[in-house]
Amino acid sequence: MQYADRLNNVETSAIRELFKLLGKPGIISFAGGFPDSAMFDVEGIREASNLALTQEPGAALQYGATEGYQPLREQLAAFMASKGVKGLSADGLIVTTGSQQALDLIAKTLLNPNDVALVEGPTFLATIQCFRLYGPQVVGVPIDAHGVQVDKLEEMIVQHKPKLVYLIPTFGNPSGATLSLERRLRVLELAVKYKTVVVEDDPYGDLYFGEAPPPSLLALSDQVPGSREWLIHCGSLSKVLSPGLRVGWMIAPPELLARATMCKQFSDAHTSTFAQATAAHYLKAGRMPATLAHVRSVYAERAQAMGDALKRELGDALTFTQPKGGLFFWANLTGVGGKLNDGAELAKRAIEKGVAFVPGAPFFANNPDTTAIRLSFATADVEKIKEGIARLGQAL
Protein backbone atom coordinates (compact mmCIF):
# COMPACT_ATOMS: atom_id res chain seq x y z
CA MET A 1 0.00 0.00 0.00
CA GLN A 2 1.38 3.41 -1.00
CA TYR A 3 0.38 6.17 1.42
CA ALA A 4 0.43 9.94 0.95
CA ASP A 5 3.77 11.56 1.67
CA ARG A 6 2.09 14.02 4.03
CA LEU A 7 1.67 11.23 6.59
CA ASN A 8 5.43 11.19 7.01
CA ASN A 9 5.17 14.53 8.81
CA VAL A 10 2.93 13.33 11.66
CA GLU A 11 2.65 10.58 14.22
CA THR A 12 -0.01 9.24 16.56
CA SER A 13 -0.89 11.50 19.48
CA ALA A 14 1.20 10.73 22.55
CA ILE A 15 -1.85 11.50 24.68
CA ARG A 16 -4.10 9.09 22.79
CA GLU A 17 -1.42 6.41 23.12
CA LEU A 18 -1.26 7.03 26.85
CA PHE A 19 -4.99 6.39 27.15
CA LYS A 20 -4.35 2.78 26.14
CA LEU A 21 -2.58 2.34 29.48
CA LEU A 22 -5.47 3.61 31.55
CA GLY A 23 -7.49 0.41 31.69
CA LYS A 24 -5.84 -0.61 34.95
CA PRO A 25 -8.51 -0.91 37.70
CA GLY A 26 -8.52 1.90 40.23
CA ILE A 27 -6.30 4.25 38.28
CA ILE A 28 -6.80 7.98 38.87
CA SER A 29 -6.35 9.93 35.67
CA PHE A 30 -5.18 13.53 35.38
CA ALA A 31 -4.28 12.85 31.74
CA GLY A 32 -7.28 13.86 29.66
CA GLY A 33 -8.38 17.33 28.68
CA PHE A 34 -12.04 16.40 29.01
CA PRO A 35 -14.73 18.33 30.87
CA ASP A 36 -16.47 16.40 33.65
CA SER A 37 -19.49 14.60 32.20
CA ALA A 38 -21.18 14.77 35.62
CA MET A 39 -21.58 18.50 35.08
CA PHE A 40 -23.25 18.35 31.69
CA ASP A 41 -26.63 20.12 31.75
CA VAL A 42 -28.42 16.98 30.59
CA GLU A 43 -31.89 18.35 31.32
CA GLY A 44 -31.20 21.57 29.42
CA ILE A 45 -29.77 19.72 26.43
CA ARG A 46 -32.72 17.30 26.48
CA GLU A 47 -35.18 20.19 26.40
CA ALA A 48 -33.25 21.84 23.59
CA SER A 49 -33.15 18.67 21.49
CA ASN A 50 -36.86 18.07 22.06
CA LEU A 51 -37.58 21.61 20.87
CA ALA A 52 -35.44 21.02 17.79
CA LEU A 53 -37.50 17.93 16.94
CA THR A 54 -40.84 19.51 17.86
CA GLN A 55 -40.54 22.95 16.31
CA GLU A 56 -38.38 22.28 13.25
CA PRO A 57 -37.92 18.55 12.65
CA GLY A 58 -37.41 18.98 8.93
CA ALA A 59 -34.58 21.47 9.35
CA ALA A 60 -32.99 19.60 12.25
CA LEU A 61 -32.88 16.25 10.45
CA GLN A 62 -32.18 17.38 6.88
CA TYR A 63 -29.00 18.40 5.09
CA GLY A 64 -28.01 21.96 5.89
CA ALA A 65 -25.90 24.86 4.69
CA THR A 66 -22.16 24.36 4.88
CA GLU A 67 -21.81 27.73 6.65
CA GLY A 68 -24.04 26.47 9.44
CA TYR A 69 -27.61 26.45 10.71
CA GLN A 70 -28.73 30.08 10.57
CA PRO A 71 -30.48 30.26 13.98
CA LEU A 72 -27.32 28.91 15.61
CA ARG A 73 -25.12 31.38 13.77
CA GLU A 74 -27.36 34.15 15.09
CA GLN A 75 -27.15 32.81 18.65
CA LEU A 76 -23.36 32.50 18.42
CA ALA A 77 -23.04 36.06 17.14
CA ALA A 78 -25.09 37.21 20.14
CA PHE A 79 -22.97 35.05 22.47
CA MET A 80 -19.80 36.68 21.14
CA ALA A 81 -21.38 40.13 21.47
CA SER A 82 -22.01 39.38 25.15
CA LYS A 83 -18.25 38.88 25.47
CA GLY A 84 -17.41 42.28 24.01
CA VAL A 85 -17.11 41.50 20.29
CA LYS A 86 -18.50 44.38 18.25
CA GLY A 87 -19.95 44.40 14.75
CA LEU A 88 -20.24 40.62 14.30
CA SER A 89 -23.22 39.38 12.30
CA ALA A 90 -24.31 35.79 11.78
CA ASP A 91 -22.73 35.91 8.33
CA GLY A 92 -19.37 36.71 9.90
CA LEU A 93 -18.89 33.19 11.23
CA ILE A 94 -19.24 29.59 10.11
CA VAL A 95 -20.13 26.62 12.29
CA THR A 96 -17.52 23.87 12.43
CA THR A 97 -17.47 20.32 13.75
CA GLY A 98 -15.68 21.35 16.91
CA SER A 99 -12.92 23.93 16.89
CA GLN A 100 -10.57 21.14 15.79
CA GLN A 101 -12.17 21.27 12.35
CA ALA A 102 -11.68 25.03 12.28
CA LEU A 103 -7.94 24.49 12.77
CA ASP A 104 -7.89 21.95 9.95
CA LEU A 105 -9.75 24.35 7.65
CA ILE A 106 -7.28 27.12 8.50
CA ALA A 107 -4.37 24.84 7.64
CA LYS A 108 -6.00 23.72 4.39
CA THR A 109 -6.77 27.28 3.41
CA LEU A 110 -3.46 28.93 4.31
CA LEU A 111 -0.55 26.53 4.68
CA ASN A 112 1.71 25.22 1.93
CA PRO A 113 4.67 22.88 2.25
CA ASN A 114 7.71 24.85 3.42
CA ASP A 115 5.63 27.69 4.87
CA VAL A 116 6.25 28.54 8.53
CA ALA A 117 3.57 28.47 11.24
CA LEU A 118 4.52 29.96 14.60
CA VAL A 119 2.91 28.42 17.69
CA GLU A 120 3.40 28.80 21.40
CA GLY A 121 5.98 26.56 23.00
CA PRO A 122 4.22 24.60 24.46
CA THR A 123 0.88 24.47 22.65
CA PHE A 124 -2.09 22.22 21.90
CA LEU A 125 -0.65 18.96 20.60
CA ALA A 126 -3.40 18.41 18.02
CA THR A 127 -2.63 21.79 16.44
CA ILE A 128 1.00 20.81 15.88
CA GLN A 129 -0.14 17.55 14.28
CA CYS A 130 -2.86 19.21 12.20
CA PHE A 131 -0.55 21.88 10.81
CA ARG A 132 2.29 19.45 10.08
CA LEU A 133 -0.04 17.32 7.98
CA TYR A 134 0.02 20.10 5.36
CA GLY A 135 3.79 20.32 5.22
CA PRO A 136 4.82 23.61 6.85
CA GLN A 137 7.59 24.05 9.35
CA VAL A 138 5.97 24.48 12.78
CA VAL A 139 8.13 26.59 15.09
CA GLY A 140 7.57 27.25 18.79
CA VAL A 141 7.77 30.72 20.36
CA PRO A 142 8.69 30.87 24.08
CA ILE A 143 6.02 31.67 26.64
CA ASP A 144 6.00 32.55 30.33
CA ALA A 145 3.30 32.86 32.98
CA HIS A 146 1.81 35.80 31.04
CA GLY A 147 1.58 34.03 27.69
CA VAL A 148 3.66 34.35 24.57
CA GLN A 149 6.75 36.54 24.90
CA VAL A 150 5.85 39.27 22.42
CA ASP A 151 9.37 40.62 21.93
CA LYS A 152 10.53 37.15 20.97
CA LEU A 153 7.42 36.73 18.81
CA GLU A 154 8.31 39.88 16.86
CA GLU A 155 11.88 38.65 16.37
CA MET A 156 10.59 35.34 15.04
CA ILE A 157 8.05 36.99 12.74
CA VAL A 158 10.87 39.05 11.24
CA GLN A 159 13.11 35.98 10.99
CA HIS A 160 10.63 33.42 9.63
CA LYS A 161 7.99 35.55 7.86
CA PRO A 162 5.33 33.05 8.97
CA LYS A 163 2.09 32.38 7.14
CA LEU A 164 0.30 32.46 10.48
CA VAL A 165 0.75 32.72 14.24
CA TYR A 166 -1.36 30.37 16.39
CA LEU A 167 -2.12 31.33 20.01
CA ILE A 168 -4.32 30.16 22.87
CA PRO A 169 -4.27 33.48 24.73
CA THR A 170 -6.56 32.51 27.62
CA PHE A 171 -5.81 29.58 29.95
CA GLY A 172 -3.70 27.88 27.33
CA ASN A 173 -3.50 24.15 26.79
CA PRO A 174 -1.22 22.85 28.20
CA SER A 175 0.39 25.85 29.91
CA GLY A 176 -2.63 27.39 31.63
CA ALA A 177 -1.03 30.78 30.87
CA THR A 178 -3.10 33.85 30.08
CA LEU A 179 -1.79 36.57 27.80
CA SER A 180 -1.80 39.93 29.55
CA LEU A 181 -3.86 42.83 28.19
CA GLU A 182 -0.72 44.74 27.22
CA ARG A 183 0.62 41.75 25.28
CA ARG A 184 -2.74 41.16 23.58
CA LEU A 185 -2.67 44.65 22.14
CA ARG A 186 0.94 44.17 21.09
CA VAL A 187 0.04 40.96 19.24
CA LEU A 188 -2.67 42.80 17.31
CA GLU A 189 -0.20 45.58 16.48
CA LEU A 190 2.31 43.00 15.22
CA ALA A 191 -0.37 41.42 13.01
CA VAL A 192 -0.98 44.77 11.31
CA LYS A 193 2.68 45.80 11.18
CA TYR A 194 3.87 42.58 9.52
CA LYS A 195 0.62 41.64 7.73
CA THR A 196 0.62 38.30 9.53
CA VAL A 197 -2.46 36.19 10.23
CA VAL A 198 -3.06 35.54 13.94
CA VAL A 199 -5.22 32.60 14.92
CA GLU A 200 -6.87 32.96 18.33
CA ASP A 201 -8.07 29.61 19.70
CA ASP A 202 -10.40 30.22 22.65
CA PRO A 203 -11.96 27.01 24.03
CA TYR A 204 -11.27 27.86 27.69
CA GLY A 205 -11.89 31.60 27.97
CA ASP A 206 -15.21 31.20 29.82
CA LEU A 207 -13.72 28.83 32.43
CA TYR A 208 -12.27 31.44 34.78
CA PHE A 209 -12.07 31.32 38.56
CA GLY A 210 -12.92 34.63 40.22
CA GLU A 211 -11.86 37.61 38.12
CA ALA A 212 -12.56 37.41 34.40
CA PRO A 213 -9.53 37.33 32.06
CA PRO A 214 -8.77 40.18 29.64
CA PRO A 215 -11.06 40.42 26.58
CA SER A 216 -10.29 38.19 23.63
CA LEU A 217 -8.08 39.42 20.81
CA LEU A 218 -11.24 39.59 18.73
CA ALA A 219 -12.98 41.81 21.28
CA LEU A 220 -9.89 44.04 21.46
CA SER A 221 -9.43 44.30 17.70
CA ASP A 222 -11.45 47.50 17.41
CA GLN A 223 -8.74 49.22 19.49
CA VAL A 224 -6.05 48.40 16.92
CA PRO A 225 -7.11 49.67 13.47
CA GLY A 226 -6.72 47.08 10.74
CA SER A 227 -6.14 44.13 13.05
CA ARG A 228 -9.52 42.50 12.37
CA GLU A 229 -8.35 41.91 8.78
CA TRP A 230 -5.55 39.65 10.06
CA LEU A 231 -7.41 37.85 12.84
CA ILE A 232 -9.09 34.44 12.94
CA HIS A 233 -11.03 33.44 16.06
CA CYS A 234 -11.98 29.84 16.89
CA GLY A 235 -14.61 29.07 19.52
CA SER A 236 -16.18 25.91 20.87
CA LEU A 237 -19.01 24.64 23.07
CA SER A 238 -17.08 21.46 23.87
CA LYS A 239 -15.52 22.53 27.17
CA VAL A 240 -18.49 24.53 28.47
CA LEU A 241 -21.54 22.56 27.28
CA SER A 242 -20.78 19.18 25.66
CA PRO A 243 -17.98 17.78 23.49
CA GLY A 244 -20.42 15.26 22.04
CA LEU A 245 -22.36 17.99 20.25
CA ARG A 246 -19.18 18.76 18.23
CA VAL A 247 -20.17 22.40 17.79
CA GLY A 248 -17.47 24.99 17.19
CA TRP A 249 -17.22 28.13 15.12
CA MET A 250 -14.76 30.20 13.17
CA ILE A 251 -14.74 33.98 12.72
CA ALA A 252 -12.50 35.37 10.00
CA PRO A 253 -12.27 37.99 7.23
CA PRO A 254 -14.91 37.38 4.53
CA GLU A 255 -12.64 36.07 1.77
CA LEU A 256 -10.86 33.65 4.07
CA LEU A 257 -14.18 32.51 5.52
CA ALA A 258 -15.49 31.82 2.02
CA ARG A 259 -12.45 29.72 1.15
CA ALA A 260 -12.69 27.81 4.43
CA THR A 261 -16.36 27.15 3.71
CA MET A 262 -15.42 25.72 0.32
CA CYS A 263 -12.89 23.40 1.98
CA LYS A 264 -15.52 22.34 4.53
CA GLN A 265 -17.83 21.33 1.67
CA PHE A 266 -15.19 18.82 0.62
CA SER A 267 -14.79 17.28 4.07
CA ASP A 268 -18.17 16.94 5.77
CA ALA A 269 -20.69 19.02 3.74
CA HIS A 270 -21.90 20.55 7.03
CA THR A 271 -21.82 20.06 10.78
CA SER A 272 -24.70 17.95 12.16
CA THR A 273 -27.87 19.99 11.74
CA PHE A 274 -29.48 18.21 14.68
CA ALA A 275 -26.56 19.12 16.96
CA GLN A 276 -26.65 22.69 15.68
CA ALA A 277 -30.40 23.02 16.21
CA THR A 278 -30.01 21.62 19.74
CA ALA A 279 -27.23 24.09 20.51
CA ALA A 280 -29.27 26.96 19.08
CA HIS A 281 -32.24 26.19 21.32
CA TYR A 282 -29.96 25.77 24.33
CA LEU A 283 -28.37 29.18 23.83
CA LYS A 284 -31.75 30.79 23.11
CA ALA A 285 -33.16 29.38 26.37
CA GLY A 286 -30.60 31.41 28.33
CA ARG A 287 -29.25 28.53 30.38
CA MET A 288 -25.59 29.11 29.57
CA PRO A 289 -24.82 31.69 32.31
CA ALA A 290 -26.00 29.36 35.09
CA THR A 291 -24.17 26.42 33.51
CA LEU A 292 -20.94 28.41 33.35
CA ALA A 293 -21.30 29.63 36.94
CA HIS A 294 -21.65 26.04 38.18
CA VAL A 295 -18.75 24.73 36.11
CA ARG A 296 -16.47 27.58 37.20
CA SER A 297 -17.25 26.95 40.85
CA VAL A 298 -16.52 23.22 40.69
CA TYR A 299 -13.33 23.59 38.65
CA ALA A 300 -12.06 26.37 40.90
CA GLU A 301 -12.43 24.12 43.94
CA ARG A 302 -10.64 21.26 42.19
CA ALA A 303 -7.83 23.49 40.96
CA GLN A 304 -7.25 24.78 44.48
CA ALA A 305 -7.27 21.23 45.85
CA MET A 306 -4.70 20.12 43.27
CA GLY A 307 -2.43 23.09 43.91
CA ASP A 308 -2.54 22.50 47.66
CA ALA A 309 -1.88 18.77 47.20
CA LEU A 310 1.06 19.35 44.86
CA LYS A 311 2.72 21.66 47.41
CA ARG A 312 2.05 19.22 50.22
CA GLU A 313 3.07 15.98 48.49
CA LEU A 314 5.82 17.09 46.09
CA GLY A 315 7.17 20.24 47.71
CA ASP A 316 10.21 21.66 46.00
CA ALA A 317 10.44 18.71 43.60
CA LEU A 318 7.96 20.59 41.41
CA THR A 319 7.38 24.20 40.37
CA PHE A 320 4.13 25.54 38.95
CA THR A 321 1.91 28.60 38.68
CA GLN A 322 -1.55 28.21 40.19
CA PRO A 323 -4.03 28.43 37.28
CA LYS A 324 -6.74 31.08 37.31
CA GLY A 325 -8.97 29.19 34.89
CA GLY A 326 -9.12 26.44 32.30
CA LEU A 327 -8.53 22.75 32.96
CA PHE A 328 -4.79 22.29 33.49
CA PHE A 329 -1.74 22.56 35.69
CA TRP A 330 1.58 22.94 33.88
CA ALA A 331 4.51 22.07 36.11
CA ASN A 332 8.24 21.41 35.94
CA LEU A 333 10.19 18.76 37.82
CA THR A 334 13.21 20.29 39.53
CA GLY A 335 15.27 17.19 40.34
CA VAL A 336 15.92 18.63 43.80
CA GLY A 337 17.46 16.13 46.19
CA GLY A 338 18.21 13.68 43.43
CA LYS A 339 14.53 13.16 42.64
CA LEU A 340 13.32 12.48 39.12
CA ASN A 341 13.32 15.38 36.66
CA ASP A 342 12.14 13.56 33.52
CA GLY A 343 8.41 13.82 32.81
CA ALA A 344 8.20 10.76 30.57
CA GLU A 345 9.96 8.54 33.12
CA LEU A 346 7.75 9.84 35.93
CA ALA A 347 4.66 9.09 33.82
CA LYS A 348 5.71 5.42 33.62
CA ARG A 349 6.34 5.20 37.34
CA ALA A 350 3.07 7.01 38.09
CA ILE A 351 1.05 4.46 36.11
CA GLU A 352 2.55 1.75 38.31
CA LYS A 353 1.34 3.71 41.37
CA GLY A 354 -2.14 4.04 39.91
CA VAL A 355 -2.14 7.64 38.68
CA ALA A 356 -1.78 9.08 35.16
CA PHE A 357 -0.76 12.42 33.70
CA VAL A 358 0.75 13.59 30.40
CA PRO A 359 4.48 14.31 29.97
CA GLY A 360 5.08 17.82 28.67
CA ALA A 361 7.60 17.20 25.88
CA PRO A 362 5.06 16.32 23.10
CA PHE A 363 3.46 19.77 23.45
CA PHE A 364 6.51 21.46 21.96
CA ALA A 365 6.92 21.86 18.21
CA ASN A 366 10.68 21.96 18.80
CA ASN A 367 13.12 22.17 21.72
CA PRO A 368 10.95 20.07 24.07
CA ASP A 369 11.17 20.60 27.82
CA THR A 370 11.56 17.09 29.24
CA THR A 371 11.02 18.31 32.81
CA ALA A 372 7.47 19.49 32.09
CA ILE A 373 4.23 17.66 32.92
CA ARG A 374 0.53 18.46 32.40
CA LEU A 375 -2.15 17.52 34.91
CA SER A 376 -5.89 18.06 34.44
CA PHE A 377 -8.09 18.58 37.49
CA ALA A 378 -11.37 18.56 35.54
CA THR A 379 -12.63 15.00 35.88
CA ALA A 380 -11.52 14.02 39.41
CA ASP A 381 -13.31 15.16 42.56
CA VAL A 382 -11.41 16.69 45.46
CA GLU A 383 -10.83 13.41 47.30
CA LYS A 384 -9.53 11.69 44.17
CA ILE A 385 -7.27 14.65 43.48
CA LYS A 386 -5.78 14.36 46.98
CA GLU A 387 -5.27 10.60 46.60
CA GLY A 388 -3.91 10.88 43.07
CA ILE A 389 -1.34 13.54 43.96
CA ALA A 390 -0.28 11.48 46.98
CA ARG A 391 0.38 8.57 44.61
CA LEU A 392 2.30 10.91 42.33
CA GLY A 393 4.50 11.89 45.24
CA GLN A 394 5.22 8.22 45.91
CA ALA A 395 6.22 7.74 42.25
CA LEU A 396 8.96 10.35 42.60
C-alpha positions in Angstrom: 0.0 0.0 0.0 1.4 3.4 -1.0 0.4 6.2 1.4 0.4 9.9 1.0 3.8 11.6 1.7 2.1 14.0 4.0 1.7 11.2 6.6 5.4 11.2 7.0 5.2 14.5 8.8 2.9 13.3 11.7 2.7 10.6 14.2 0.0 9.2 16.6 -0.9 11.5 19.5 1.2 10.7 22.5 -1.9 11.5 24.7 -4.1 9.1 22.8 -1.4 6.4 23.1 -1.3 7.0 26.9 -5.0 6.4 27.2 -4.3 2.8 26.1 -2.6 2.3 29.5 -5.5 3.6 31.5 -7.5 0.4 31.7 -5.8 -0.6 35.0 -8.5 -0.9 37.7 -8.5 1.9 40.2 -6.3 4.2 38.3 -6.8 8.0 38.9 -6.3 9.9 35.7 -5.2 13.5 35.4 -4.3 12.8 31.7 -7.3 13.9 29.7 -8.4 17.3 28.7 -12.0 16.4 29.0 -14.7 18.3 30.9 -16.5 16.4 33.7 -19.5 14.6 32.2 -21.2 14.8 35.6 -21.6 18.5 35.1 -23.3 18.4 31.7 -26.6 20.1 31.7 -28.4 17.0 30.6 -31.9 18.4 31.3 -31.2 21.6 29.4 -29.8 19.7 26.4 -32.7 17.3 26.5 -35.2 20.2 26.4 -33.3 21.8 23.6 -33.1 18.7 21.5 -36.9 18.1 22.1 -37.6 21.6 20.9 -35.4 21.0 17.8 -37.5 17.9 16.9 -40.8 19.5 17.9 -40.5 22.9 16.3 -38.4 22.3 13.2 -37.9 18.5 12.7 -37.4 19.0 8.9 -34.6 21.5 9.3 -33.0 19.6 12.3 -32.9 16.3 10.5 -32.2 17.4 6.9 -29.0 18.4 5.1 -28.0 22.0 5.9 -25.9 24.9 4.7 -22.2 24.4 4.9 -21.8 27.7 6.6 -24.0 26.5 9.4 -27.6 26.5 10.7 -28.7 30.1 10.6 -30.5 30.3 14.0 -27.3 28.9 15.6 -25.1 31.4 13.8 -27.4 34.2 15.1 -27.1 32.8 18.6 -23.4 32.5 18.4 -23.0 36.1 17.1 -25.1 37.2 20.1 -23.0 35.1 22.5 -19.8 36.7 21.1 -21.4 40.1 21.5 -22.0 39.4 25.2 -18.2 38.9 25.5 -17.4 42.3 24.0 -17.1 41.5 20.3 -18.5 44.4 18.2 -19.9 44.4 14.8 -20.2 40.6 14.3 -23.2 39.4 12.3 -24.3 35.8 11.8 -22.7 35.9 8.3 -19.4 36.7 9.9 -18.9 33.2 11.2 -19.2 29.6 10.1 -20.1 26.6 12.3 -17.5 23.9 12.4 -17.5 20.3 13.8 -15.7 21.3 16.9 -12.9 23.9 16.9 -10.6 21.1 15.8 -12.2 21.3 12.3 -11.7 25.0 12.3 -7.9 24.5 12.8 -7.9 22.0 10.0 -9.7 24.4 7.7 -7.3 27.1 8.5 -4.4 24.8 7.6 -6.0 23.7 4.4 -6.8 27.3 3.4 -3.5 28.9 4.3 -0.6 26.5 4.7 1.7 25.2 1.9 4.7 22.9 2.2 7.7 24.9 3.4 5.6 27.7 4.9 6.2 28.5 8.5 3.6 28.5 11.2 4.5 30.0 14.6 2.9 28.4 17.7 3.4 28.8 21.4 6.0 26.6 23.0 4.2 24.6 24.5 0.9 24.5 22.7 -2.1 22.2 21.9 -0.6 19.0 20.6 -3.4 18.4 18.0 -2.6 21.8 16.4 1.0 20.8 15.9 -0.1 17.5 14.3 -2.9 19.2 12.2 -0.6 21.9 10.8 2.3 19.5 10.1 0.0 17.3 8.0 0.0 20.1 5.4 3.8 20.3 5.2 4.8 23.6 6.9 7.6 24.1 9.4 6.0 24.5 12.8 8.1 26.6 15.1 7.6 27.3 18.8 7.8 30.7 20.4 8.7 30.9 24.1 6.0 31.7 26.6 6.0 32.6 30.3 3.3 32.9 33.0 1.8 35.8 31.0 1.6 34.0 27.7 3.7 34.3 24.6 6.8 36.5 24.9 5.8 39.3 22.4 9.4 40.6 21.9 10.5 37.1 21.0 7.4 36.7 18.8 8.3 39.9 16.9 11.9 38.7 16.4 10.6 35.3 15.0 8.1 37.0 12.7 10.9 39.0 11.2 13.1 36.0 11.0 10.6 33.4 9.6 8.0 35.6 7.9 5.3 33.1 9.0 2.1 32.4 7.1 0.3 32.5 10.5 0.8 32.7 14.2 -1.4 30.4 16.4 -2.1 31.3 20.0 -4.3 30.2 22.9 -4.3 33.5 24.7 -6.6 32.5 27.6 -5.8 29.6 30.0 -3.7 27.9 27.3 -3.5 24.1 26.8 -1.2 22.8 28.2 0.4 25.9 29.9 -2.6 27.4 31.6 -1.0 30.8 30.9 -3.1 33.8 30.1 -1.8 36.6 27.8 -1.8 39.9 29.6 -3.9 42.8 28.2 -0.7 44.7 27.2 0.6 41.7 25.3 -2.7 41.2 23.6 -2.7 44.7 22.1 0.9 44.2 21.1 0.0 41.0 19.2 -2.7 42.8 17.3 -0.2 45.6 16.5 2.3 43.0 15.2 -0.4 41.4 13.0 -1.0 44.8 11.3 2.7 45.8 11.2 3.9 42.6 9.5 0.6 41.6 7.7 0.6 38.3 9.5 -2.5 36.2 10.2 -3.1 35.5 13.9 -5.2 32.6 14.9 -6.9 33.0 18.3 -8.1 29.6 19.7 -10.4 30.2 22.6 -12.0 27.0 24.0 -11.3 27.9 27.7 -11.9 31.6 28.0 -15.2 31.2 29.8 -13.7 28.8 32.4 -12.3 31.4 34.8 -12.1 31.3 38.6 -12.9 34.6 40.2 -11.9 37.6 38.1 -12.6 37.4 34.4 -9.5 37.3 32.1 -8.8 40.2 29.6 -11.1 40.4 26.6 -10.3 38.2 23.6 -8.1 39.4 20.8 -11.2 39.6 18.7 -13.0 41.8 21.3 -9.9 44.0 21.5 -9.4 44.3 17.7 -11.5 47.5 17.4 -8.7 49.2 19.5 -6.1 48.4 16.9 -7.1 49.7 13.5 -6.7 47.1 10.7 -6.1 44.1 13.1 -9.5 42.5 12.4 -8.3 41.9 8.8 -5.6 39.6 10.1 -7.4 37.9 12.8 -9.1 34.4 12.9 -11.0 33.4 16.1 -12.0 29.8 16.9 -14.6 29.1 19.5 -16.2 25.9 20.9 -19.0 24.6 23.1 -17.1 21.5 23.9 -15.5 22.5 27.2 -18.5 24.5 28.5 -21.5 22.6 27.3 -20.8 19.2 25.7 -18.0 17.8 23.5 -20.4 15.3 22.0 -22.4 18.0 20.2 -19.2 18.8 18.2 -20.2 22.4 17.8 -17.5 25.0 17.2 -17.2 28.1 15.1 -14.8 30.2 13.2 -14.7 34.0 12.7 -12.5 35.4 10.0 -12.3 38.0 7.2 -14.9 37.4 4.5 -12.6 36.1 1.8 -10.9 33.7 4.1 -14.2 32.5 5.5 -15.5 31.8 2.0 -12.5 29.7 1.2 -12.7 27.8 4.4 -16.4 27.1 3.7 -15.4 25.7 0.3 -12.9 23.4 2.0 -15.5 22.3 4.5 -17.8 21.3 1.7 -15.2 18.8 0.6 -14.8 17.3 4.1 -18.2 16.9 5.8 -20.7 19.0 3.7 -21.9 20.5 7.0 -21.8 20.1 10.8 -24.7 18.0 12.2 -27.9 20.0 11.7 -29.5 18.2 14.7 -26.6 19.1 17.0 -26.7 22.7 15.7 -30.4 23.0 16.2 -30.0 21.6 19.7 -27.2 24.1 20.5 -29.3 27.0 19.1 -32.2 26.2 21.3 -30.0 25.8 24.3 -28.4 29.2 23.8 -31.7 30.8 23.1 -33.2 29.4 26.4 -30.6 31.4 28.3 -29.2 28.5 30.4 -25.6 29.1 29.6 -24.8 31.7 32.3 -26.0 29.4 35.1 -24.2 26.4 33.5 -20.9 28.4 33.3 -21.3 29.6 36.9 -21.7 26.0 38.2 -18.7 24.7 36.1 -16.5 27.6 37.2 -17.3 27.0 40.8 -16.5 23.2 40.7 -13.3 23.6 38.7 -12.1 26.4 40.9 -12.4 24.1 43.9 -10.6 21.3 42.2 -7.8 23.5 41.0 -7.3 24.8 44.5 -7.3 21.2 45.8 -4.7 20.1 43.3 -2.4 23.1 43.9 -2.5 22.5 47.7 -1.9 18.8 47.2 1.1 19.4 44.9 2.7 21.7 47.4 2.1 19.2 50.2 3.1 16.0 48.5 5.8 17.1 46.1 7.2 20.2 47.7 10.2 21.7 46.0 10.4 18.7 43.6 8.0 20.6 41.4 7.4 24.2 40.4 4.1 25.5 38.9 1.9 28.6 38.7 -1.6 28.2 40.2 -4.0 28.4 37.3 -6.7 31.1 37.3 -9.0 29.2 34.9 -9.1 26.4 32.3 -8.5 22.8 33.0 -4.8 22.3 33.5 -1.7 22.6 35.7 1.6 22.9 33.9 4.5 22.1 36.1 8.2 21.4 35.9 10.2 18.8 37.8 13.2 20.3 39.5 15.3 17.2 40.3 15.9 18.6 43.8 17.5 16.1 46.2 18.2 13.7 43.4 14.5 13.2 42.6 13.3 12.5 39.1 13.3 15.4 36.7 12.1 13.6 33.5 8.4 13.8 32.8 8.2 10.8 30.6 10.0 8.5 33.1 7.8 9.8 35.9 4.7 9.1 33.8 5.7 5.4 33.6 6.3 5.2 37.3 3.1 7.0 38.1 1.0 4.5 36.1 2.5 1.8 38.3 1.3 3.7 41.4 -2.1 4.0 39.9 -2.1 7.6 38.7 -1.8 9.1 35.2 -0.8 12.4 33.7 0.7 13.6 30.4 4.5 14.3 30.0 5.1 17.8 28.7 7.6 17.2 25.9 5.1 16.3 23.1 3.5 19.8 23.4 6.5 21.5 22.0 6.9 21.9 18.2 10.7 22.0 18.8 13.1 22.2 21.7 11.0 20.1 24.1 11.2 20.6 27.8 11.6 17.1 29.2 11.0 18.3 32.8 7.5 19.5 32.1 4.2 17.7 32.9 0.5 18.5 32.4 -2.1 17.5 34.9 -5.9 18.1 34.4 -8.1 18.6 37.5 -11.4 18.6 35.5 -12.6 15.0 35.9 -11.5 14.0 39.4 -13.3 15.2 42.6 -11.4 16.7 45.5 -10.8 13.4 47.3 -9.5 11.7 44.2 -7.3 14.7 43.5 -5.8 14.4 47.0 -5.3 10.6 46.6 -3.9 10.9 43.1 -1.3 13.5 44.0 -0.3 11.5 47.0 0.4 8.6 44.6 2.3 10.9 42.3 4.5 11.9 45.2 5.2 8.2 45.9 6.2 7.7 42.2 9.0 10.3 42.6 
